[in-house]
Amino acid sequence: MDEHLLRYDKNKTYVLIDCETFNLCLNFCHNLPWQIGMIKAKGDFKTDSKNFYIHWDTTLKISDDAARITRYDHKKVQKEGLNIKDIFPTIKDWLDHADYIIGHNILGFDIYLIIELYKTMGCNYDHIINKIIDTNCIARGNKYNLPYKKDQDLLEYQYKIYHTRRKDVKSSLTFLGKEYNIDHDYENLHDAINDLDLNLKVWNKLKWQIEL
């Protein structure tokens, strides 16, 4: 038995992160996160969570469609939103000290905003990149019959899968949750913490399908 694999390791710390943003641009010139959710997990189980609304001094506006999809509440964000300088130390501490950083499509989207955040705060981000596990890439790799092999570089493998597109393959977080018969509140997805709760459940299924 390969007891060194993550599926058996109950001591590894994971941080799952999700950014809800004004639009789909990948830099702070044209886009900003208005909500950042994080879940900390050890082994299979959630141990802590943070849900930050962020108030920016910006002229950026969220589109009606984006607001509807993400359930953006302008009054709530204005009332509960915090200055990024006040919450970044917590975000950085969690990400810096995690064994792995997990997200669904994190390599296609969230990581660019996280990098922008580190750069804005004058901090180096190189050390967090190789800790990333993108559950979307892992799931698609399995569906493509191109599973990760232990002699491969994990980041390189995930980017290879990310850039391999097959129209007949579905790997959204909602689809995977239902495919795995995961009990979850699917009606309230696109809230960062709710998404991350499902993401953790999906990861707990996926890690039995990857030799990592």
Phi and psi restraints in degrees (value plus and minus 20) as a CYANA .aco file:
   2 ASP   PHI    -104.3   -64.3
   2 ASP   PSI      59.8    99.8
   3 GLU   PHI     -91.4   -51.4
   3 GLU   PSI     -29.2    10.8
   4 HIS   PHI     -99.9   -59.9
   4 HIS   PSI     -32.0     8.0
   5 LEU   PHI     -88.7   -48.7
   5 LEU   PSI     132.3   172.3
   6 LEU   PHI     -79.8   -39.8
   6 LEU   PSI     -49.7    -9.7
   7 ARG   PHI     -80.8   -40.8
   7 ARG   PSI     -45.2    -5.2
   8 TYR   PHI    -121.6   -81.6
   8 TYR   PSI     -34.4     5.6
   9 ASP   PHI    -105.1   -65.1
   9 ASP   PSI      92.4   132.4
  10 LYS   PHI    -113.7   -73.7
  10 LYS   PSI     -16.6    23.4
  11 ASN   PHI    -128.2   -88.2
  11 ASN   PSI     -31.0     9.0
  12 LYS   PHI     -88.6   -48.6
  12 LYS   PSI     120.1   160.1
  13 THR   PHI    -122.1   -82.1
  13 THR   PSI     107.0   147.0
  14 TYR   PHI    -132.2   -92.2
  14 TYR   PSI     122.8   162.8
  15 VAL   PHI    -139.4   -99.4
  15 VAL   PSI     100.2   140.2
  16 LEU   PHI    -118.3   -78.3
  16 LEU   PSI     115.4   155.4
  17 ILE   PHI    -156.3  -116.3
  17 ILE   PSI     124.2   164.2
  18 ASP   PHI    -165.6  -125.6
  18 ASP   PSI     113.5   153.5
  19 CYS   PHI    -131.7   -91.7
  19 CYS   PSI     108.1   148.1
  20 GLU   PHI    -120.2   -80.2
  20 GLU   PSI     110.1   150.1
  21 THR   PHI    -149.7  -109.7
  21 THR   PSI     150.9   190.9
  22 PHE   PHI     -88.8   -48.8
  22 PHE   PSI     -52.0   -12.0
  23 ASN   PHI    -179.3  -139.3
  23 ASN   PSI    -183.5  -143.5
  24 LEU   PHI    -124.6   -84.6
  24 LEU   PSI     -10.2    29.8
  25 CYS   PHI     -86.6   -46.6
  25 CYS   PSI     136.3   176.3
  26 LEU   PHI    -127.5   -87.5
  26 LEU   PSI      -2.7    37.3
  27 ASN   PHI    -165.1  -125.1
  27 ASN   PSI     143.1   183.1
  28 PHE   PHI     -94.3   -54.3
  28 PHE   PSI     -29.8    10.2
  29 CYS   PHI     -85.3   -45.3
  29 CYS   PSI     -53.8   -13.8
  30 HIS   PHI    -146.6  -106.6
  30 HIS   PSI     -20.7    19.3
  31 ASN   PHI    -173.1  -133.1
  31 ASN   PSI     130.3   170.3
  32 LEU   PHI    -165.7  -125.7
  32 LEU   PSI     128.2   168.2
  33 PRO   PHI    -100.7   -60.7
  33 PRO   PSI     109.4   149.4
  34 TRP   PHI    -119.3   -79.3
  34 TRP   PSI     -30.7     9.3
  35 GLN   PHI    -165.4  -125.4
  35 GLN   PSI     113.4   153.4
  36 ILE   PHI    -146.6  -106.6
  36 ILE   PSI      99.1   139.1
  37 GLY   PHI    -128.2   -88.2
  37 GLY   PSI     123.8   163.8
  38 MET   PHI    -159.4  -119.4
  38 MET   PSI     121.2   161.2
  39 ILE   PHI    -142.6  -102.6
  39 ILE   PSI     114.8   154.8
  40 LYS   PHI    -124.6   -84.6
  40 LYS   PSI     112.4   152.4
  41 ALA   PHI    -153.2  -113.2
  41 ALA   PSI     128.8   168.8
  42 LYS   PHI    -144.6  -104.6
  42 LYS   PSI     102.7   142.7
  43 GLY   PHI      44.1    84.1
  43 GLY   PSI    -142.7  -102.7
  44 ASP   PHI    -112.4   -72.4
  44 ASP   PSI     -29.2    10.8
  45 PHE   PHI    -139.5   -99.5
  45 PHE   PSI     122.5   162.5
  46 LYS   PHI     -89.3   -49.3
  46 LYS   PSI     113.5   153.5
  47 THR   PHI    -134.0   -94.0
  47 THR   PSI     -39.2     0.8
  48 ASP   PHI    -185.6  -145.6
  48 ASP   PSI     143.1   183.1
  49 SER   PHI    -172.3  -132.3
  49 SER   PSI     135.0   175.0
  50 LYS   PHI    -155.8  -115.8
  50 LYS   PSI     117.6   157.6
  51 ASN   PHI    -151.8  -111.8
  51 ASN   PSI      81.2   121.2
  52 PHE   PHI    -124.3   -84.3
  52 PHE   PSI     106.3   146.3
  53 TYR   PHI    -114.4   -74.4
  53 TYR   PSI     121.3   161.3
  54 ILE   PHI    -141.7  -101.7
  54 ILE   PSI     109.6   149.6
  55 HIS   PHI    -122.9   -82.9
  55 HIS   PSI      98.0   138.0
  56 TRP   PHI    -128.4   -88.4
  56 TRP   PSI     127.3   167.3
  57 ASP   PHI    -107.5   -67.5
  57 ASP   PSI      67.6   107.6
  58 THR   PHI    -166.9  -126.9
  58 THR   PSI     136.4   176.4
  59 THR   PHI    -115.9   -75.9
  59 THR   PSI     -19.6    20.4
  60 LEU   PHI     -82.4   -42.4
  60 LEU   PSI     120.2   160.2
  61 LYS   PHI    -143.3  -103.3
  61 LYS   PSI     123.7   163.7
  62 ILE   PHI    -106.2   -66.2
  62 ILE   PSI     120.3   160.3
  63 SER   PHI     -92.5   -52.5
  63 SER   PSI     139.4   179.4
  64 ASP   PHI     -80.8   -40.8
  64 ASP   PSI     -61.6   -21.6
  65 ASP   PHI     -84.7   -44.7
  65 ASP   PSI     -64.6   -24.6
  66 ALA   PHI     -84.2   -44.2
  66 ALA   PSI     -60.0   -20.0
  67 ALA   PHI     -83.3   -43.3
  67 ALA   PSI     -59.9   -19.9
  68 ARG   PHI     -87.1   -47.1
  68 ARG   PSI     -66.2   -26.2
  69 ILE   PHI     -84.9   -44.9
  69 ILE   PSI     -62.1   -22.1
  70 THR   PHI    -113.5   -73.5
  70 THR   PSI     -19.6    20.4
  71 ARG   PHI      38.4    78.4
  71 ARG   PSI      20.8    60.8
  72 TYR   PHI     -85.6   -45.6
  72 TYR   PSI     108.5   148.5
  73 ASP   PHI    -138.4   -98.4
  73 ASP   PSI      81.8   121.8
  74 HIS   PHI     -79.6   -39.6
  74 HIS   PSI     -63.0   -23.0
  75 LYS   PHI     -84.0   -44.0
  75 LYS   PSI     -59.5   -19.5
  76 LYS   PHI     -86.9   -46.9
  76 LYS   PSI     -62.3   -22.3
  77 VAL   PHI     -84.9   -44.9
  77 VAL   PSI     -60.2   -20.2
  78 GLN   PHI     -86.5   -46.5
  78 GLN   PSI     -57.5   -17.5
  79 LYS   PHI     -97.1   -57.1
  79 LYS   PSI     -64.0   -24.0
  80 GLU   PHI    -121.2   -81.2
  80 GLU   PSI     -26.9    13.1
  81 GLY   PHI     -85.0   -45.0
  81 GLY   PSI     118.3   158.3
  82 LEU   PHI    -129.9   -89.9
  82 LEU   PSI     138.7   178.7
  83 ASN   PHI     -91.5   -51.5
  83 ASN   PSI     115.4   155.4
  84 ILE   PHI     -78.4   -38.4
  84 ILE   PSI     -50.2   -10.2
  85 LYS   PHI     -85.2   -45.2
  85 LYS   PSI     -46.2    -6.2
  86 ASP   PHI    -101.6   -61.6
  86 ASP   PSI     -47.7    -7.7
  87 ILE   PHI    -123.8   -83.8
  87 ILE   PSI     -37.4     2.6
  88 PHE   PHI     -79.6   -39.6
  88 PHE   PSI     -60.1   -20.1
  89 PRO   PHI     -75.3   -35.3
  89 PRO   PSI     -57.5   -17.5
  90 THR   PHI     -89.5   -49.5
  90 THR   PSI     -65.0   -25.0
  91 ILE   PHI     -78.2   -38.2
  91 ILE   PSI     -67.4   -27.4
  92 LYS   PHI     -83.8   -43.8
  92 LYS   PSI     -63.2   -23.2
  93 ASP   PHI     -80.8   -40.8
  93 ASP   PSI     -65.3   -25.3
  94 TRP   PHI     -84.3   -44.3
  94 TRP   PSI     -66.7   -26.7
  95 LEU   PHI     -89.6   -49.6
  95 LEU   PSI     -60.7   -20.7
  96 ASP   PHI     -84.0   -44.0
  96 ASP   PSI     -54.6   -14.6
  97 HIS   PHI    -119.6   -79.6
  97 HIS   PSI     -19.9    20.1
  98 ALA   PHI     -94.5   -54.5
  98 ALA   PSI     126.5   166.5
  99 ASP   PHI     -93.1   -53.1
  99 ASP   PSI     -58.1   -18.1
 100 TYR   PHI    -160.8  -120.8
 100 TYR   PSI     127.7   167.7
 101 ILE   PHI    -133.9   -93.9
 101 ILE   PSI     102.2   142.2
 102 ILE   PHI    -136.4   -96.4
 102 ILE   PSI     121.0   161.0
 103 GLY   PHI    -179.7  -139.7
 103 GLY   PSI     138.7   178.7
 104 HIS   PHI    -117.9   -77.9
 104 HIS   PSI      92.9   132.9
 105 ASN   PHI      48.9    88.9
 105 ASN   PSI       7.4    47.4
 106 ILE   PHI     -83.6   -43.6
 106 ILE   PSI     -54.6   -14.6
 107 LEU   PHI     -95.2   -55.2
 107 LEU   PSI     -39.7     0.3
 108 GLY   PHI    -113.1   -73.1
 108 GLY   PSI     -34.6     5.4
 109 PHE   PHI    -166.6  -126.6
 109 PHE   PSI     -89.8   -49.8
 110 ASP   PHI     -78.0   -38.0
 110 ASP   PSI     -56.2   -16.2
 111 ILE   PHI     -81.5   -41.5
 111 ILE   PSI     -51.0   -11.0
 112 TYR   PHI     -87.2   -47.2
 112 TYR   PSI     -58.6   -18.6
 113 LEU   PHI     -92.1   -52.1
 113 LEU   PSI     -56.1   -16.1
 114 ILE   PHI     -85.1   -45.1
 114 ILE   PSI     -62.7   -22.7
 115 ILE   PHI     -81.3   -41.3
 115 ILE   PSI     -64.2   -24.2
 116 GLU   PHI     -79.3   -39.3
 116 GLU   PSI     -58.4   -18.4
 117 LEU   PHI     -84.7   -44.7
 117 LEU   PSI     -67.2   -27.2
 118 TYR   PHI     -79.3   -39.3
 118 TYR   PSI     -64.3   -24.3
 119 LYS   PHI     -84.4   -44.4
 119 LYS   PSI     -61.4   -21.4
 120 THR   PHI     -81.0   -41.0
 120 THR   PSI     -55.6   -15.6
 121 MET   PHI    -107.4   -67.4
 121 MET   PSI     -15.8    24.2
 122 GLY   PHI      52.8    92.8
 122 GLY   PSI      10.1    50.1
 123 CYS   PHI    -137.1   -97.1
 123 CYS   PSI     129.5   169.5
 124 ASN   PHI     -98.0   -58.0
 124 ASN   PSI     120.0   160.0
 125 TYR   PHI    -136.9   -96.9
 125 TYR   PSI     -21.4    18.6
 126 ASP   PHI     -74.9   -34.9
 126 ASP   PSI     -57.6   -17.6
 127 HIS   PHI     -89.7   -49.7
 127 HIS   PSI     -36.3     3.7
 128 ILE   PHI    -110.9   -70.9
 128 ILE   PSI     -37.5     2.5
 129 ILE   PHI     -84.9   -44.9
 129 ILE   PSI     -65.6   -25.6
 130 ASN   PHI     -94.9   -54.9
 130 ASN   PSI     -21.3    18.7
 131 LYS   PHI    -115.2   -75.2
 131 LYS   PSI     -18.9    21.1
 132 ILE   PHI    -102.4   -62.4
 132 ILE   PSI     114.1   154.1
 133 ILE   PHI    -140.4  -100.4
 133 ILE   PSI      97.2   137.2
 134 ASP   PHI    -118.8   -78.8
 134 ASP   PSI      88.9   128.9
 135 THR   PHI     -85.6   -45.6
 135 THR   PSI     -45.0    -5.0
 136 ASN   PHI     -86.1   -46.1
 136 ASN   PSI     -65.3   -25.3
 137 CYS   PHI     -86.0   -46.0
 137 CYS   PSI     -62.4   -22.4
 138 ILE   PHI     -83.0   -43.0
 138 ILE   PSI     -64.1   -24.1
 139 ALA   PHI     -84.4   -44.4
 139 ALA   PSI     -63.6   -23.6
 140 ARG   PHI     -86.6   -46.6
 140 ARG   PSI     -58.0   -18.0
 141 GLY   PHI     -78.9   -38.9
 141 GLY   PSI     -61.9   -21.9
 142 ASN   PHI     -86.1   -46.1
 142 ASN   PSI     -61.5   -21.5
 143 LYS   PHI     -87.9   -47.9
 143 LYS   PSI     -49.4    -9.4
 144 TYR   PHI    -100.4   -60.4
 144 TYR   PSI     -23.1    16.9
 145 ASN   PHI      41.1    81.1
 145 ASN   PSI      16.6    56.6
 146 LEU   PHI    -146.0  -106.0
 146 LEU   PSI      41.5    81.5
 147 PRO   PHI     -88.3   -48.3
 147 PRO   PSI     135.1   175.1
 148 TYR   PHI     -84.3   -44.3
 148 TYR   PSI     117.7   157.7
 149 LYS   PHI    -133.4   -93.4
 149 LYS   PSI     124.5   164.5
 150 LYS   PHI     -83.8   -43.8
 150 LYS   PSI     -36.3     3.7
 151 ASP   PHI    -109.4   -69.4
 151 ASP   PSI     -19.6    20.4
 152 GLN   PHI    -110.8   -70.8
 152 GLN   PSI     134.0   174.0
 153 ASP   PHI     -95.4   -55.4
 153 ASP   PSI     102.9   142.9
 154 LEU   PHI     -81.6   -41.6
 154 LEU   PSI     -64.5   -24.5
 155 LEU   PHI     -85.1   -45.1
 155 LEU   PSI     -64.7   -24.7
 156 GLU   PHI     -81.4   -41.4
 156 GLU   PSI     -62.7   -22.7
 157 TYR   PHI     -79.6   -39.6
 157 TYR   PSI     -66.2   -26.2
 158 GLN   PHI     -85.2   -45.2
 158 GLN   PSI     -59.4   -19.4
 159 TYR   PHI     -86.6   -46.6
 159 TYR   PSI     -55.8   -15.8
 160 LYS   PHI     -81.4   -41.4
 160 LYS   PSI     -65.5   -25.5
 161 ILE   PHI     -86.0   -46.0
 161 ILE   PSI     -60.6   -20.6
 162 TYR   PHI     -76.5   -36.5
 162 TYR   PSI     -58.6   -18.6
 163 HIS   PHI    -111.2   -71.2
 163 HIS   PSI     -12.3    27.7
 164 THR   PHI    -124.7   -84.7
 164 THR   PSI      92.7   132.7
 165 ARG   PHI    -130.8   -90.8
 165 ARG   PSI     111.8   151.8
 166 ARG   PHI    -153.6  -113.6
 166 ARG   PSI     100.3   140.3
 167 LYS   PHI     -83.8   -43.8
 167 LYS   PSI     -47.8    -7.8
 168 ASP   PHI    -104.2   -64.2
 168 ASP   PSI     -21.4    18.6
 169 VAL   PHI    -121.7   -81.7
 169 VAL   PSI     106.0   146.0
 170 LYS   PHI    -128.1   -88.1
 170 LYS   PSI     112.8   152.8
 171 SER   PHI    -165.9  -125.9
 171 SER   PSI       2.8    42.8
 172 SER   PHI     -83.2   -43.2
 172 SER   PSI     139.4   179.4
 173 LEU   PHI     -80.6   -40.6
 173 LEU   PSI     -62.4   -22.4
 174 THR   PHI     -83.2   -43.2
 174 THR   PSI     -65.6   -25.6
 175 PHE   PHI     -81.6   -41.6
 175 PHE   PSI     -64.7   -24.7
 176 LEU   PHI     -84.1   -44.1
 176 LEU   PSI     -61.9   -21.9
 177 GLY   PHI     -78.2   -38.2
 177 GLY   PSI     -65.3   -25.3
 178 LYS   PHI     -93.1   -53.1
 178 LYS   PSI     -55.3   -15.3
 179 GLU   PHI     -82.4   -42.4
 179 GLU   PSI     -56.6   -16.6
 180 TYR   PHI    -107.6   -67.6
 180 TYR   PSI     -13.8    26.2
 181 ASN   PHI      37.0    77.0
 181 ASN   PSI      21.0    61.0
 182 ILE   PHI    -104.7   -64.7
 182 ILE   PSI     107.5   147.5
 183 ASP   PHI     -95.3   -55.3
 183 ASP   PSI     102.3   142.3
 184 HIS   PHI    -181.9  -141.9
 184 HIS   PSI     142.1   182.1
 185 ASP   PHI    -104.6   -64.6
 185 ASP   PSI      65.8   105.8
 186 TYR   PHI     -96.4   -56.4
 186 TYR   PSI     -34.7     5.3
 187 GLU   PHI     -94.3   -54.3
 187 GLU   PSI     -40.3    -0.3
 188 ASN   PHI    -136.8   -96.8
 188 ASN   PSI      11.4    51.4
 189 LEU   PHI     -89.6   -49.6
 189 LEU   PSI     144.5   184.5
 190 HIS   PHI      59.2    99.2
 190 HIS   PSI     -13.5    26.5
 191 ASP   PHI    -114.9   -74.9
 191 ASP   PSI     110.7   150.7
 192 ALA   PHI     -74.8   -34.8
 192 ALA   PSI     -67.5   -27.5
 193 ILE   PHI     -89.7   -49.7
 193 ILE   PSI     -60.1   -20.1
 194 ASN   PHI     -82.6   -42.6
 194 ASN   PSI     -61.7   -21.7
 195 ASP   PHI     -80.0   -40.0
 195 ASP   PSI     -62.6   -22.6
 196 LEU   PHI     -90.8   -50.8
 196 LEU   PSI     -54.1   -14.1
 197 ASP   PHI     -79.3   -39.3
 197 ASP   PSI     -63.6   -23.6
 198 LEU   PHI     -88.4   -48.4
 198 LEU   PSI     -59.2   -19.2
 199 ASN   PHI     -79.9   -39.9
 199 ASN   PSI     -59.5   -19.5
 200 LEU   PHI     -85.0   -45.0
 200 LEU   PSI     -62.2   -22.2
 201 LYS   PHI     -83.2   -43.2
 201 LYS   PSI     -59.8   -19.8
 202 VAL   PHI     -86.5   -46.5
 202 VAL   PSI     -62.9   -22.9
 203 TRP   PHI     -79.7   -39.7
 203 TRP   PSI     -60.1   -20.1
 204 ASN   PHI     -84.1   -44.1
 204 ASN   PSI     -42.1    -2.1
 205 LYS   PHI    -104.0   -64.0
 205 LYS   PSI     -64.9   -24.9
 206 LEU   PHI     -84.6   -44.6
 206 LEU   PSI     -55.0   -15.0
 207 LYS   PHI     -86.2   -46.2
 207 LYS   PSI     -33.6     6.4
 208 TRP   PHI    -104.4   -64.4
 208 TRP   PSI     -24.3    15.7
 209 GLN   PHI    -132.3   -92.3
 209 GLN   PSI     -14.7    25.3
 210 ILE   PHI    -150.8  -110.8
 210 ILE   PSI     115.8   155.8
 211 GLU   PHI    -107.9   -67.9
 211 GLU   PSI      51.4    91.4
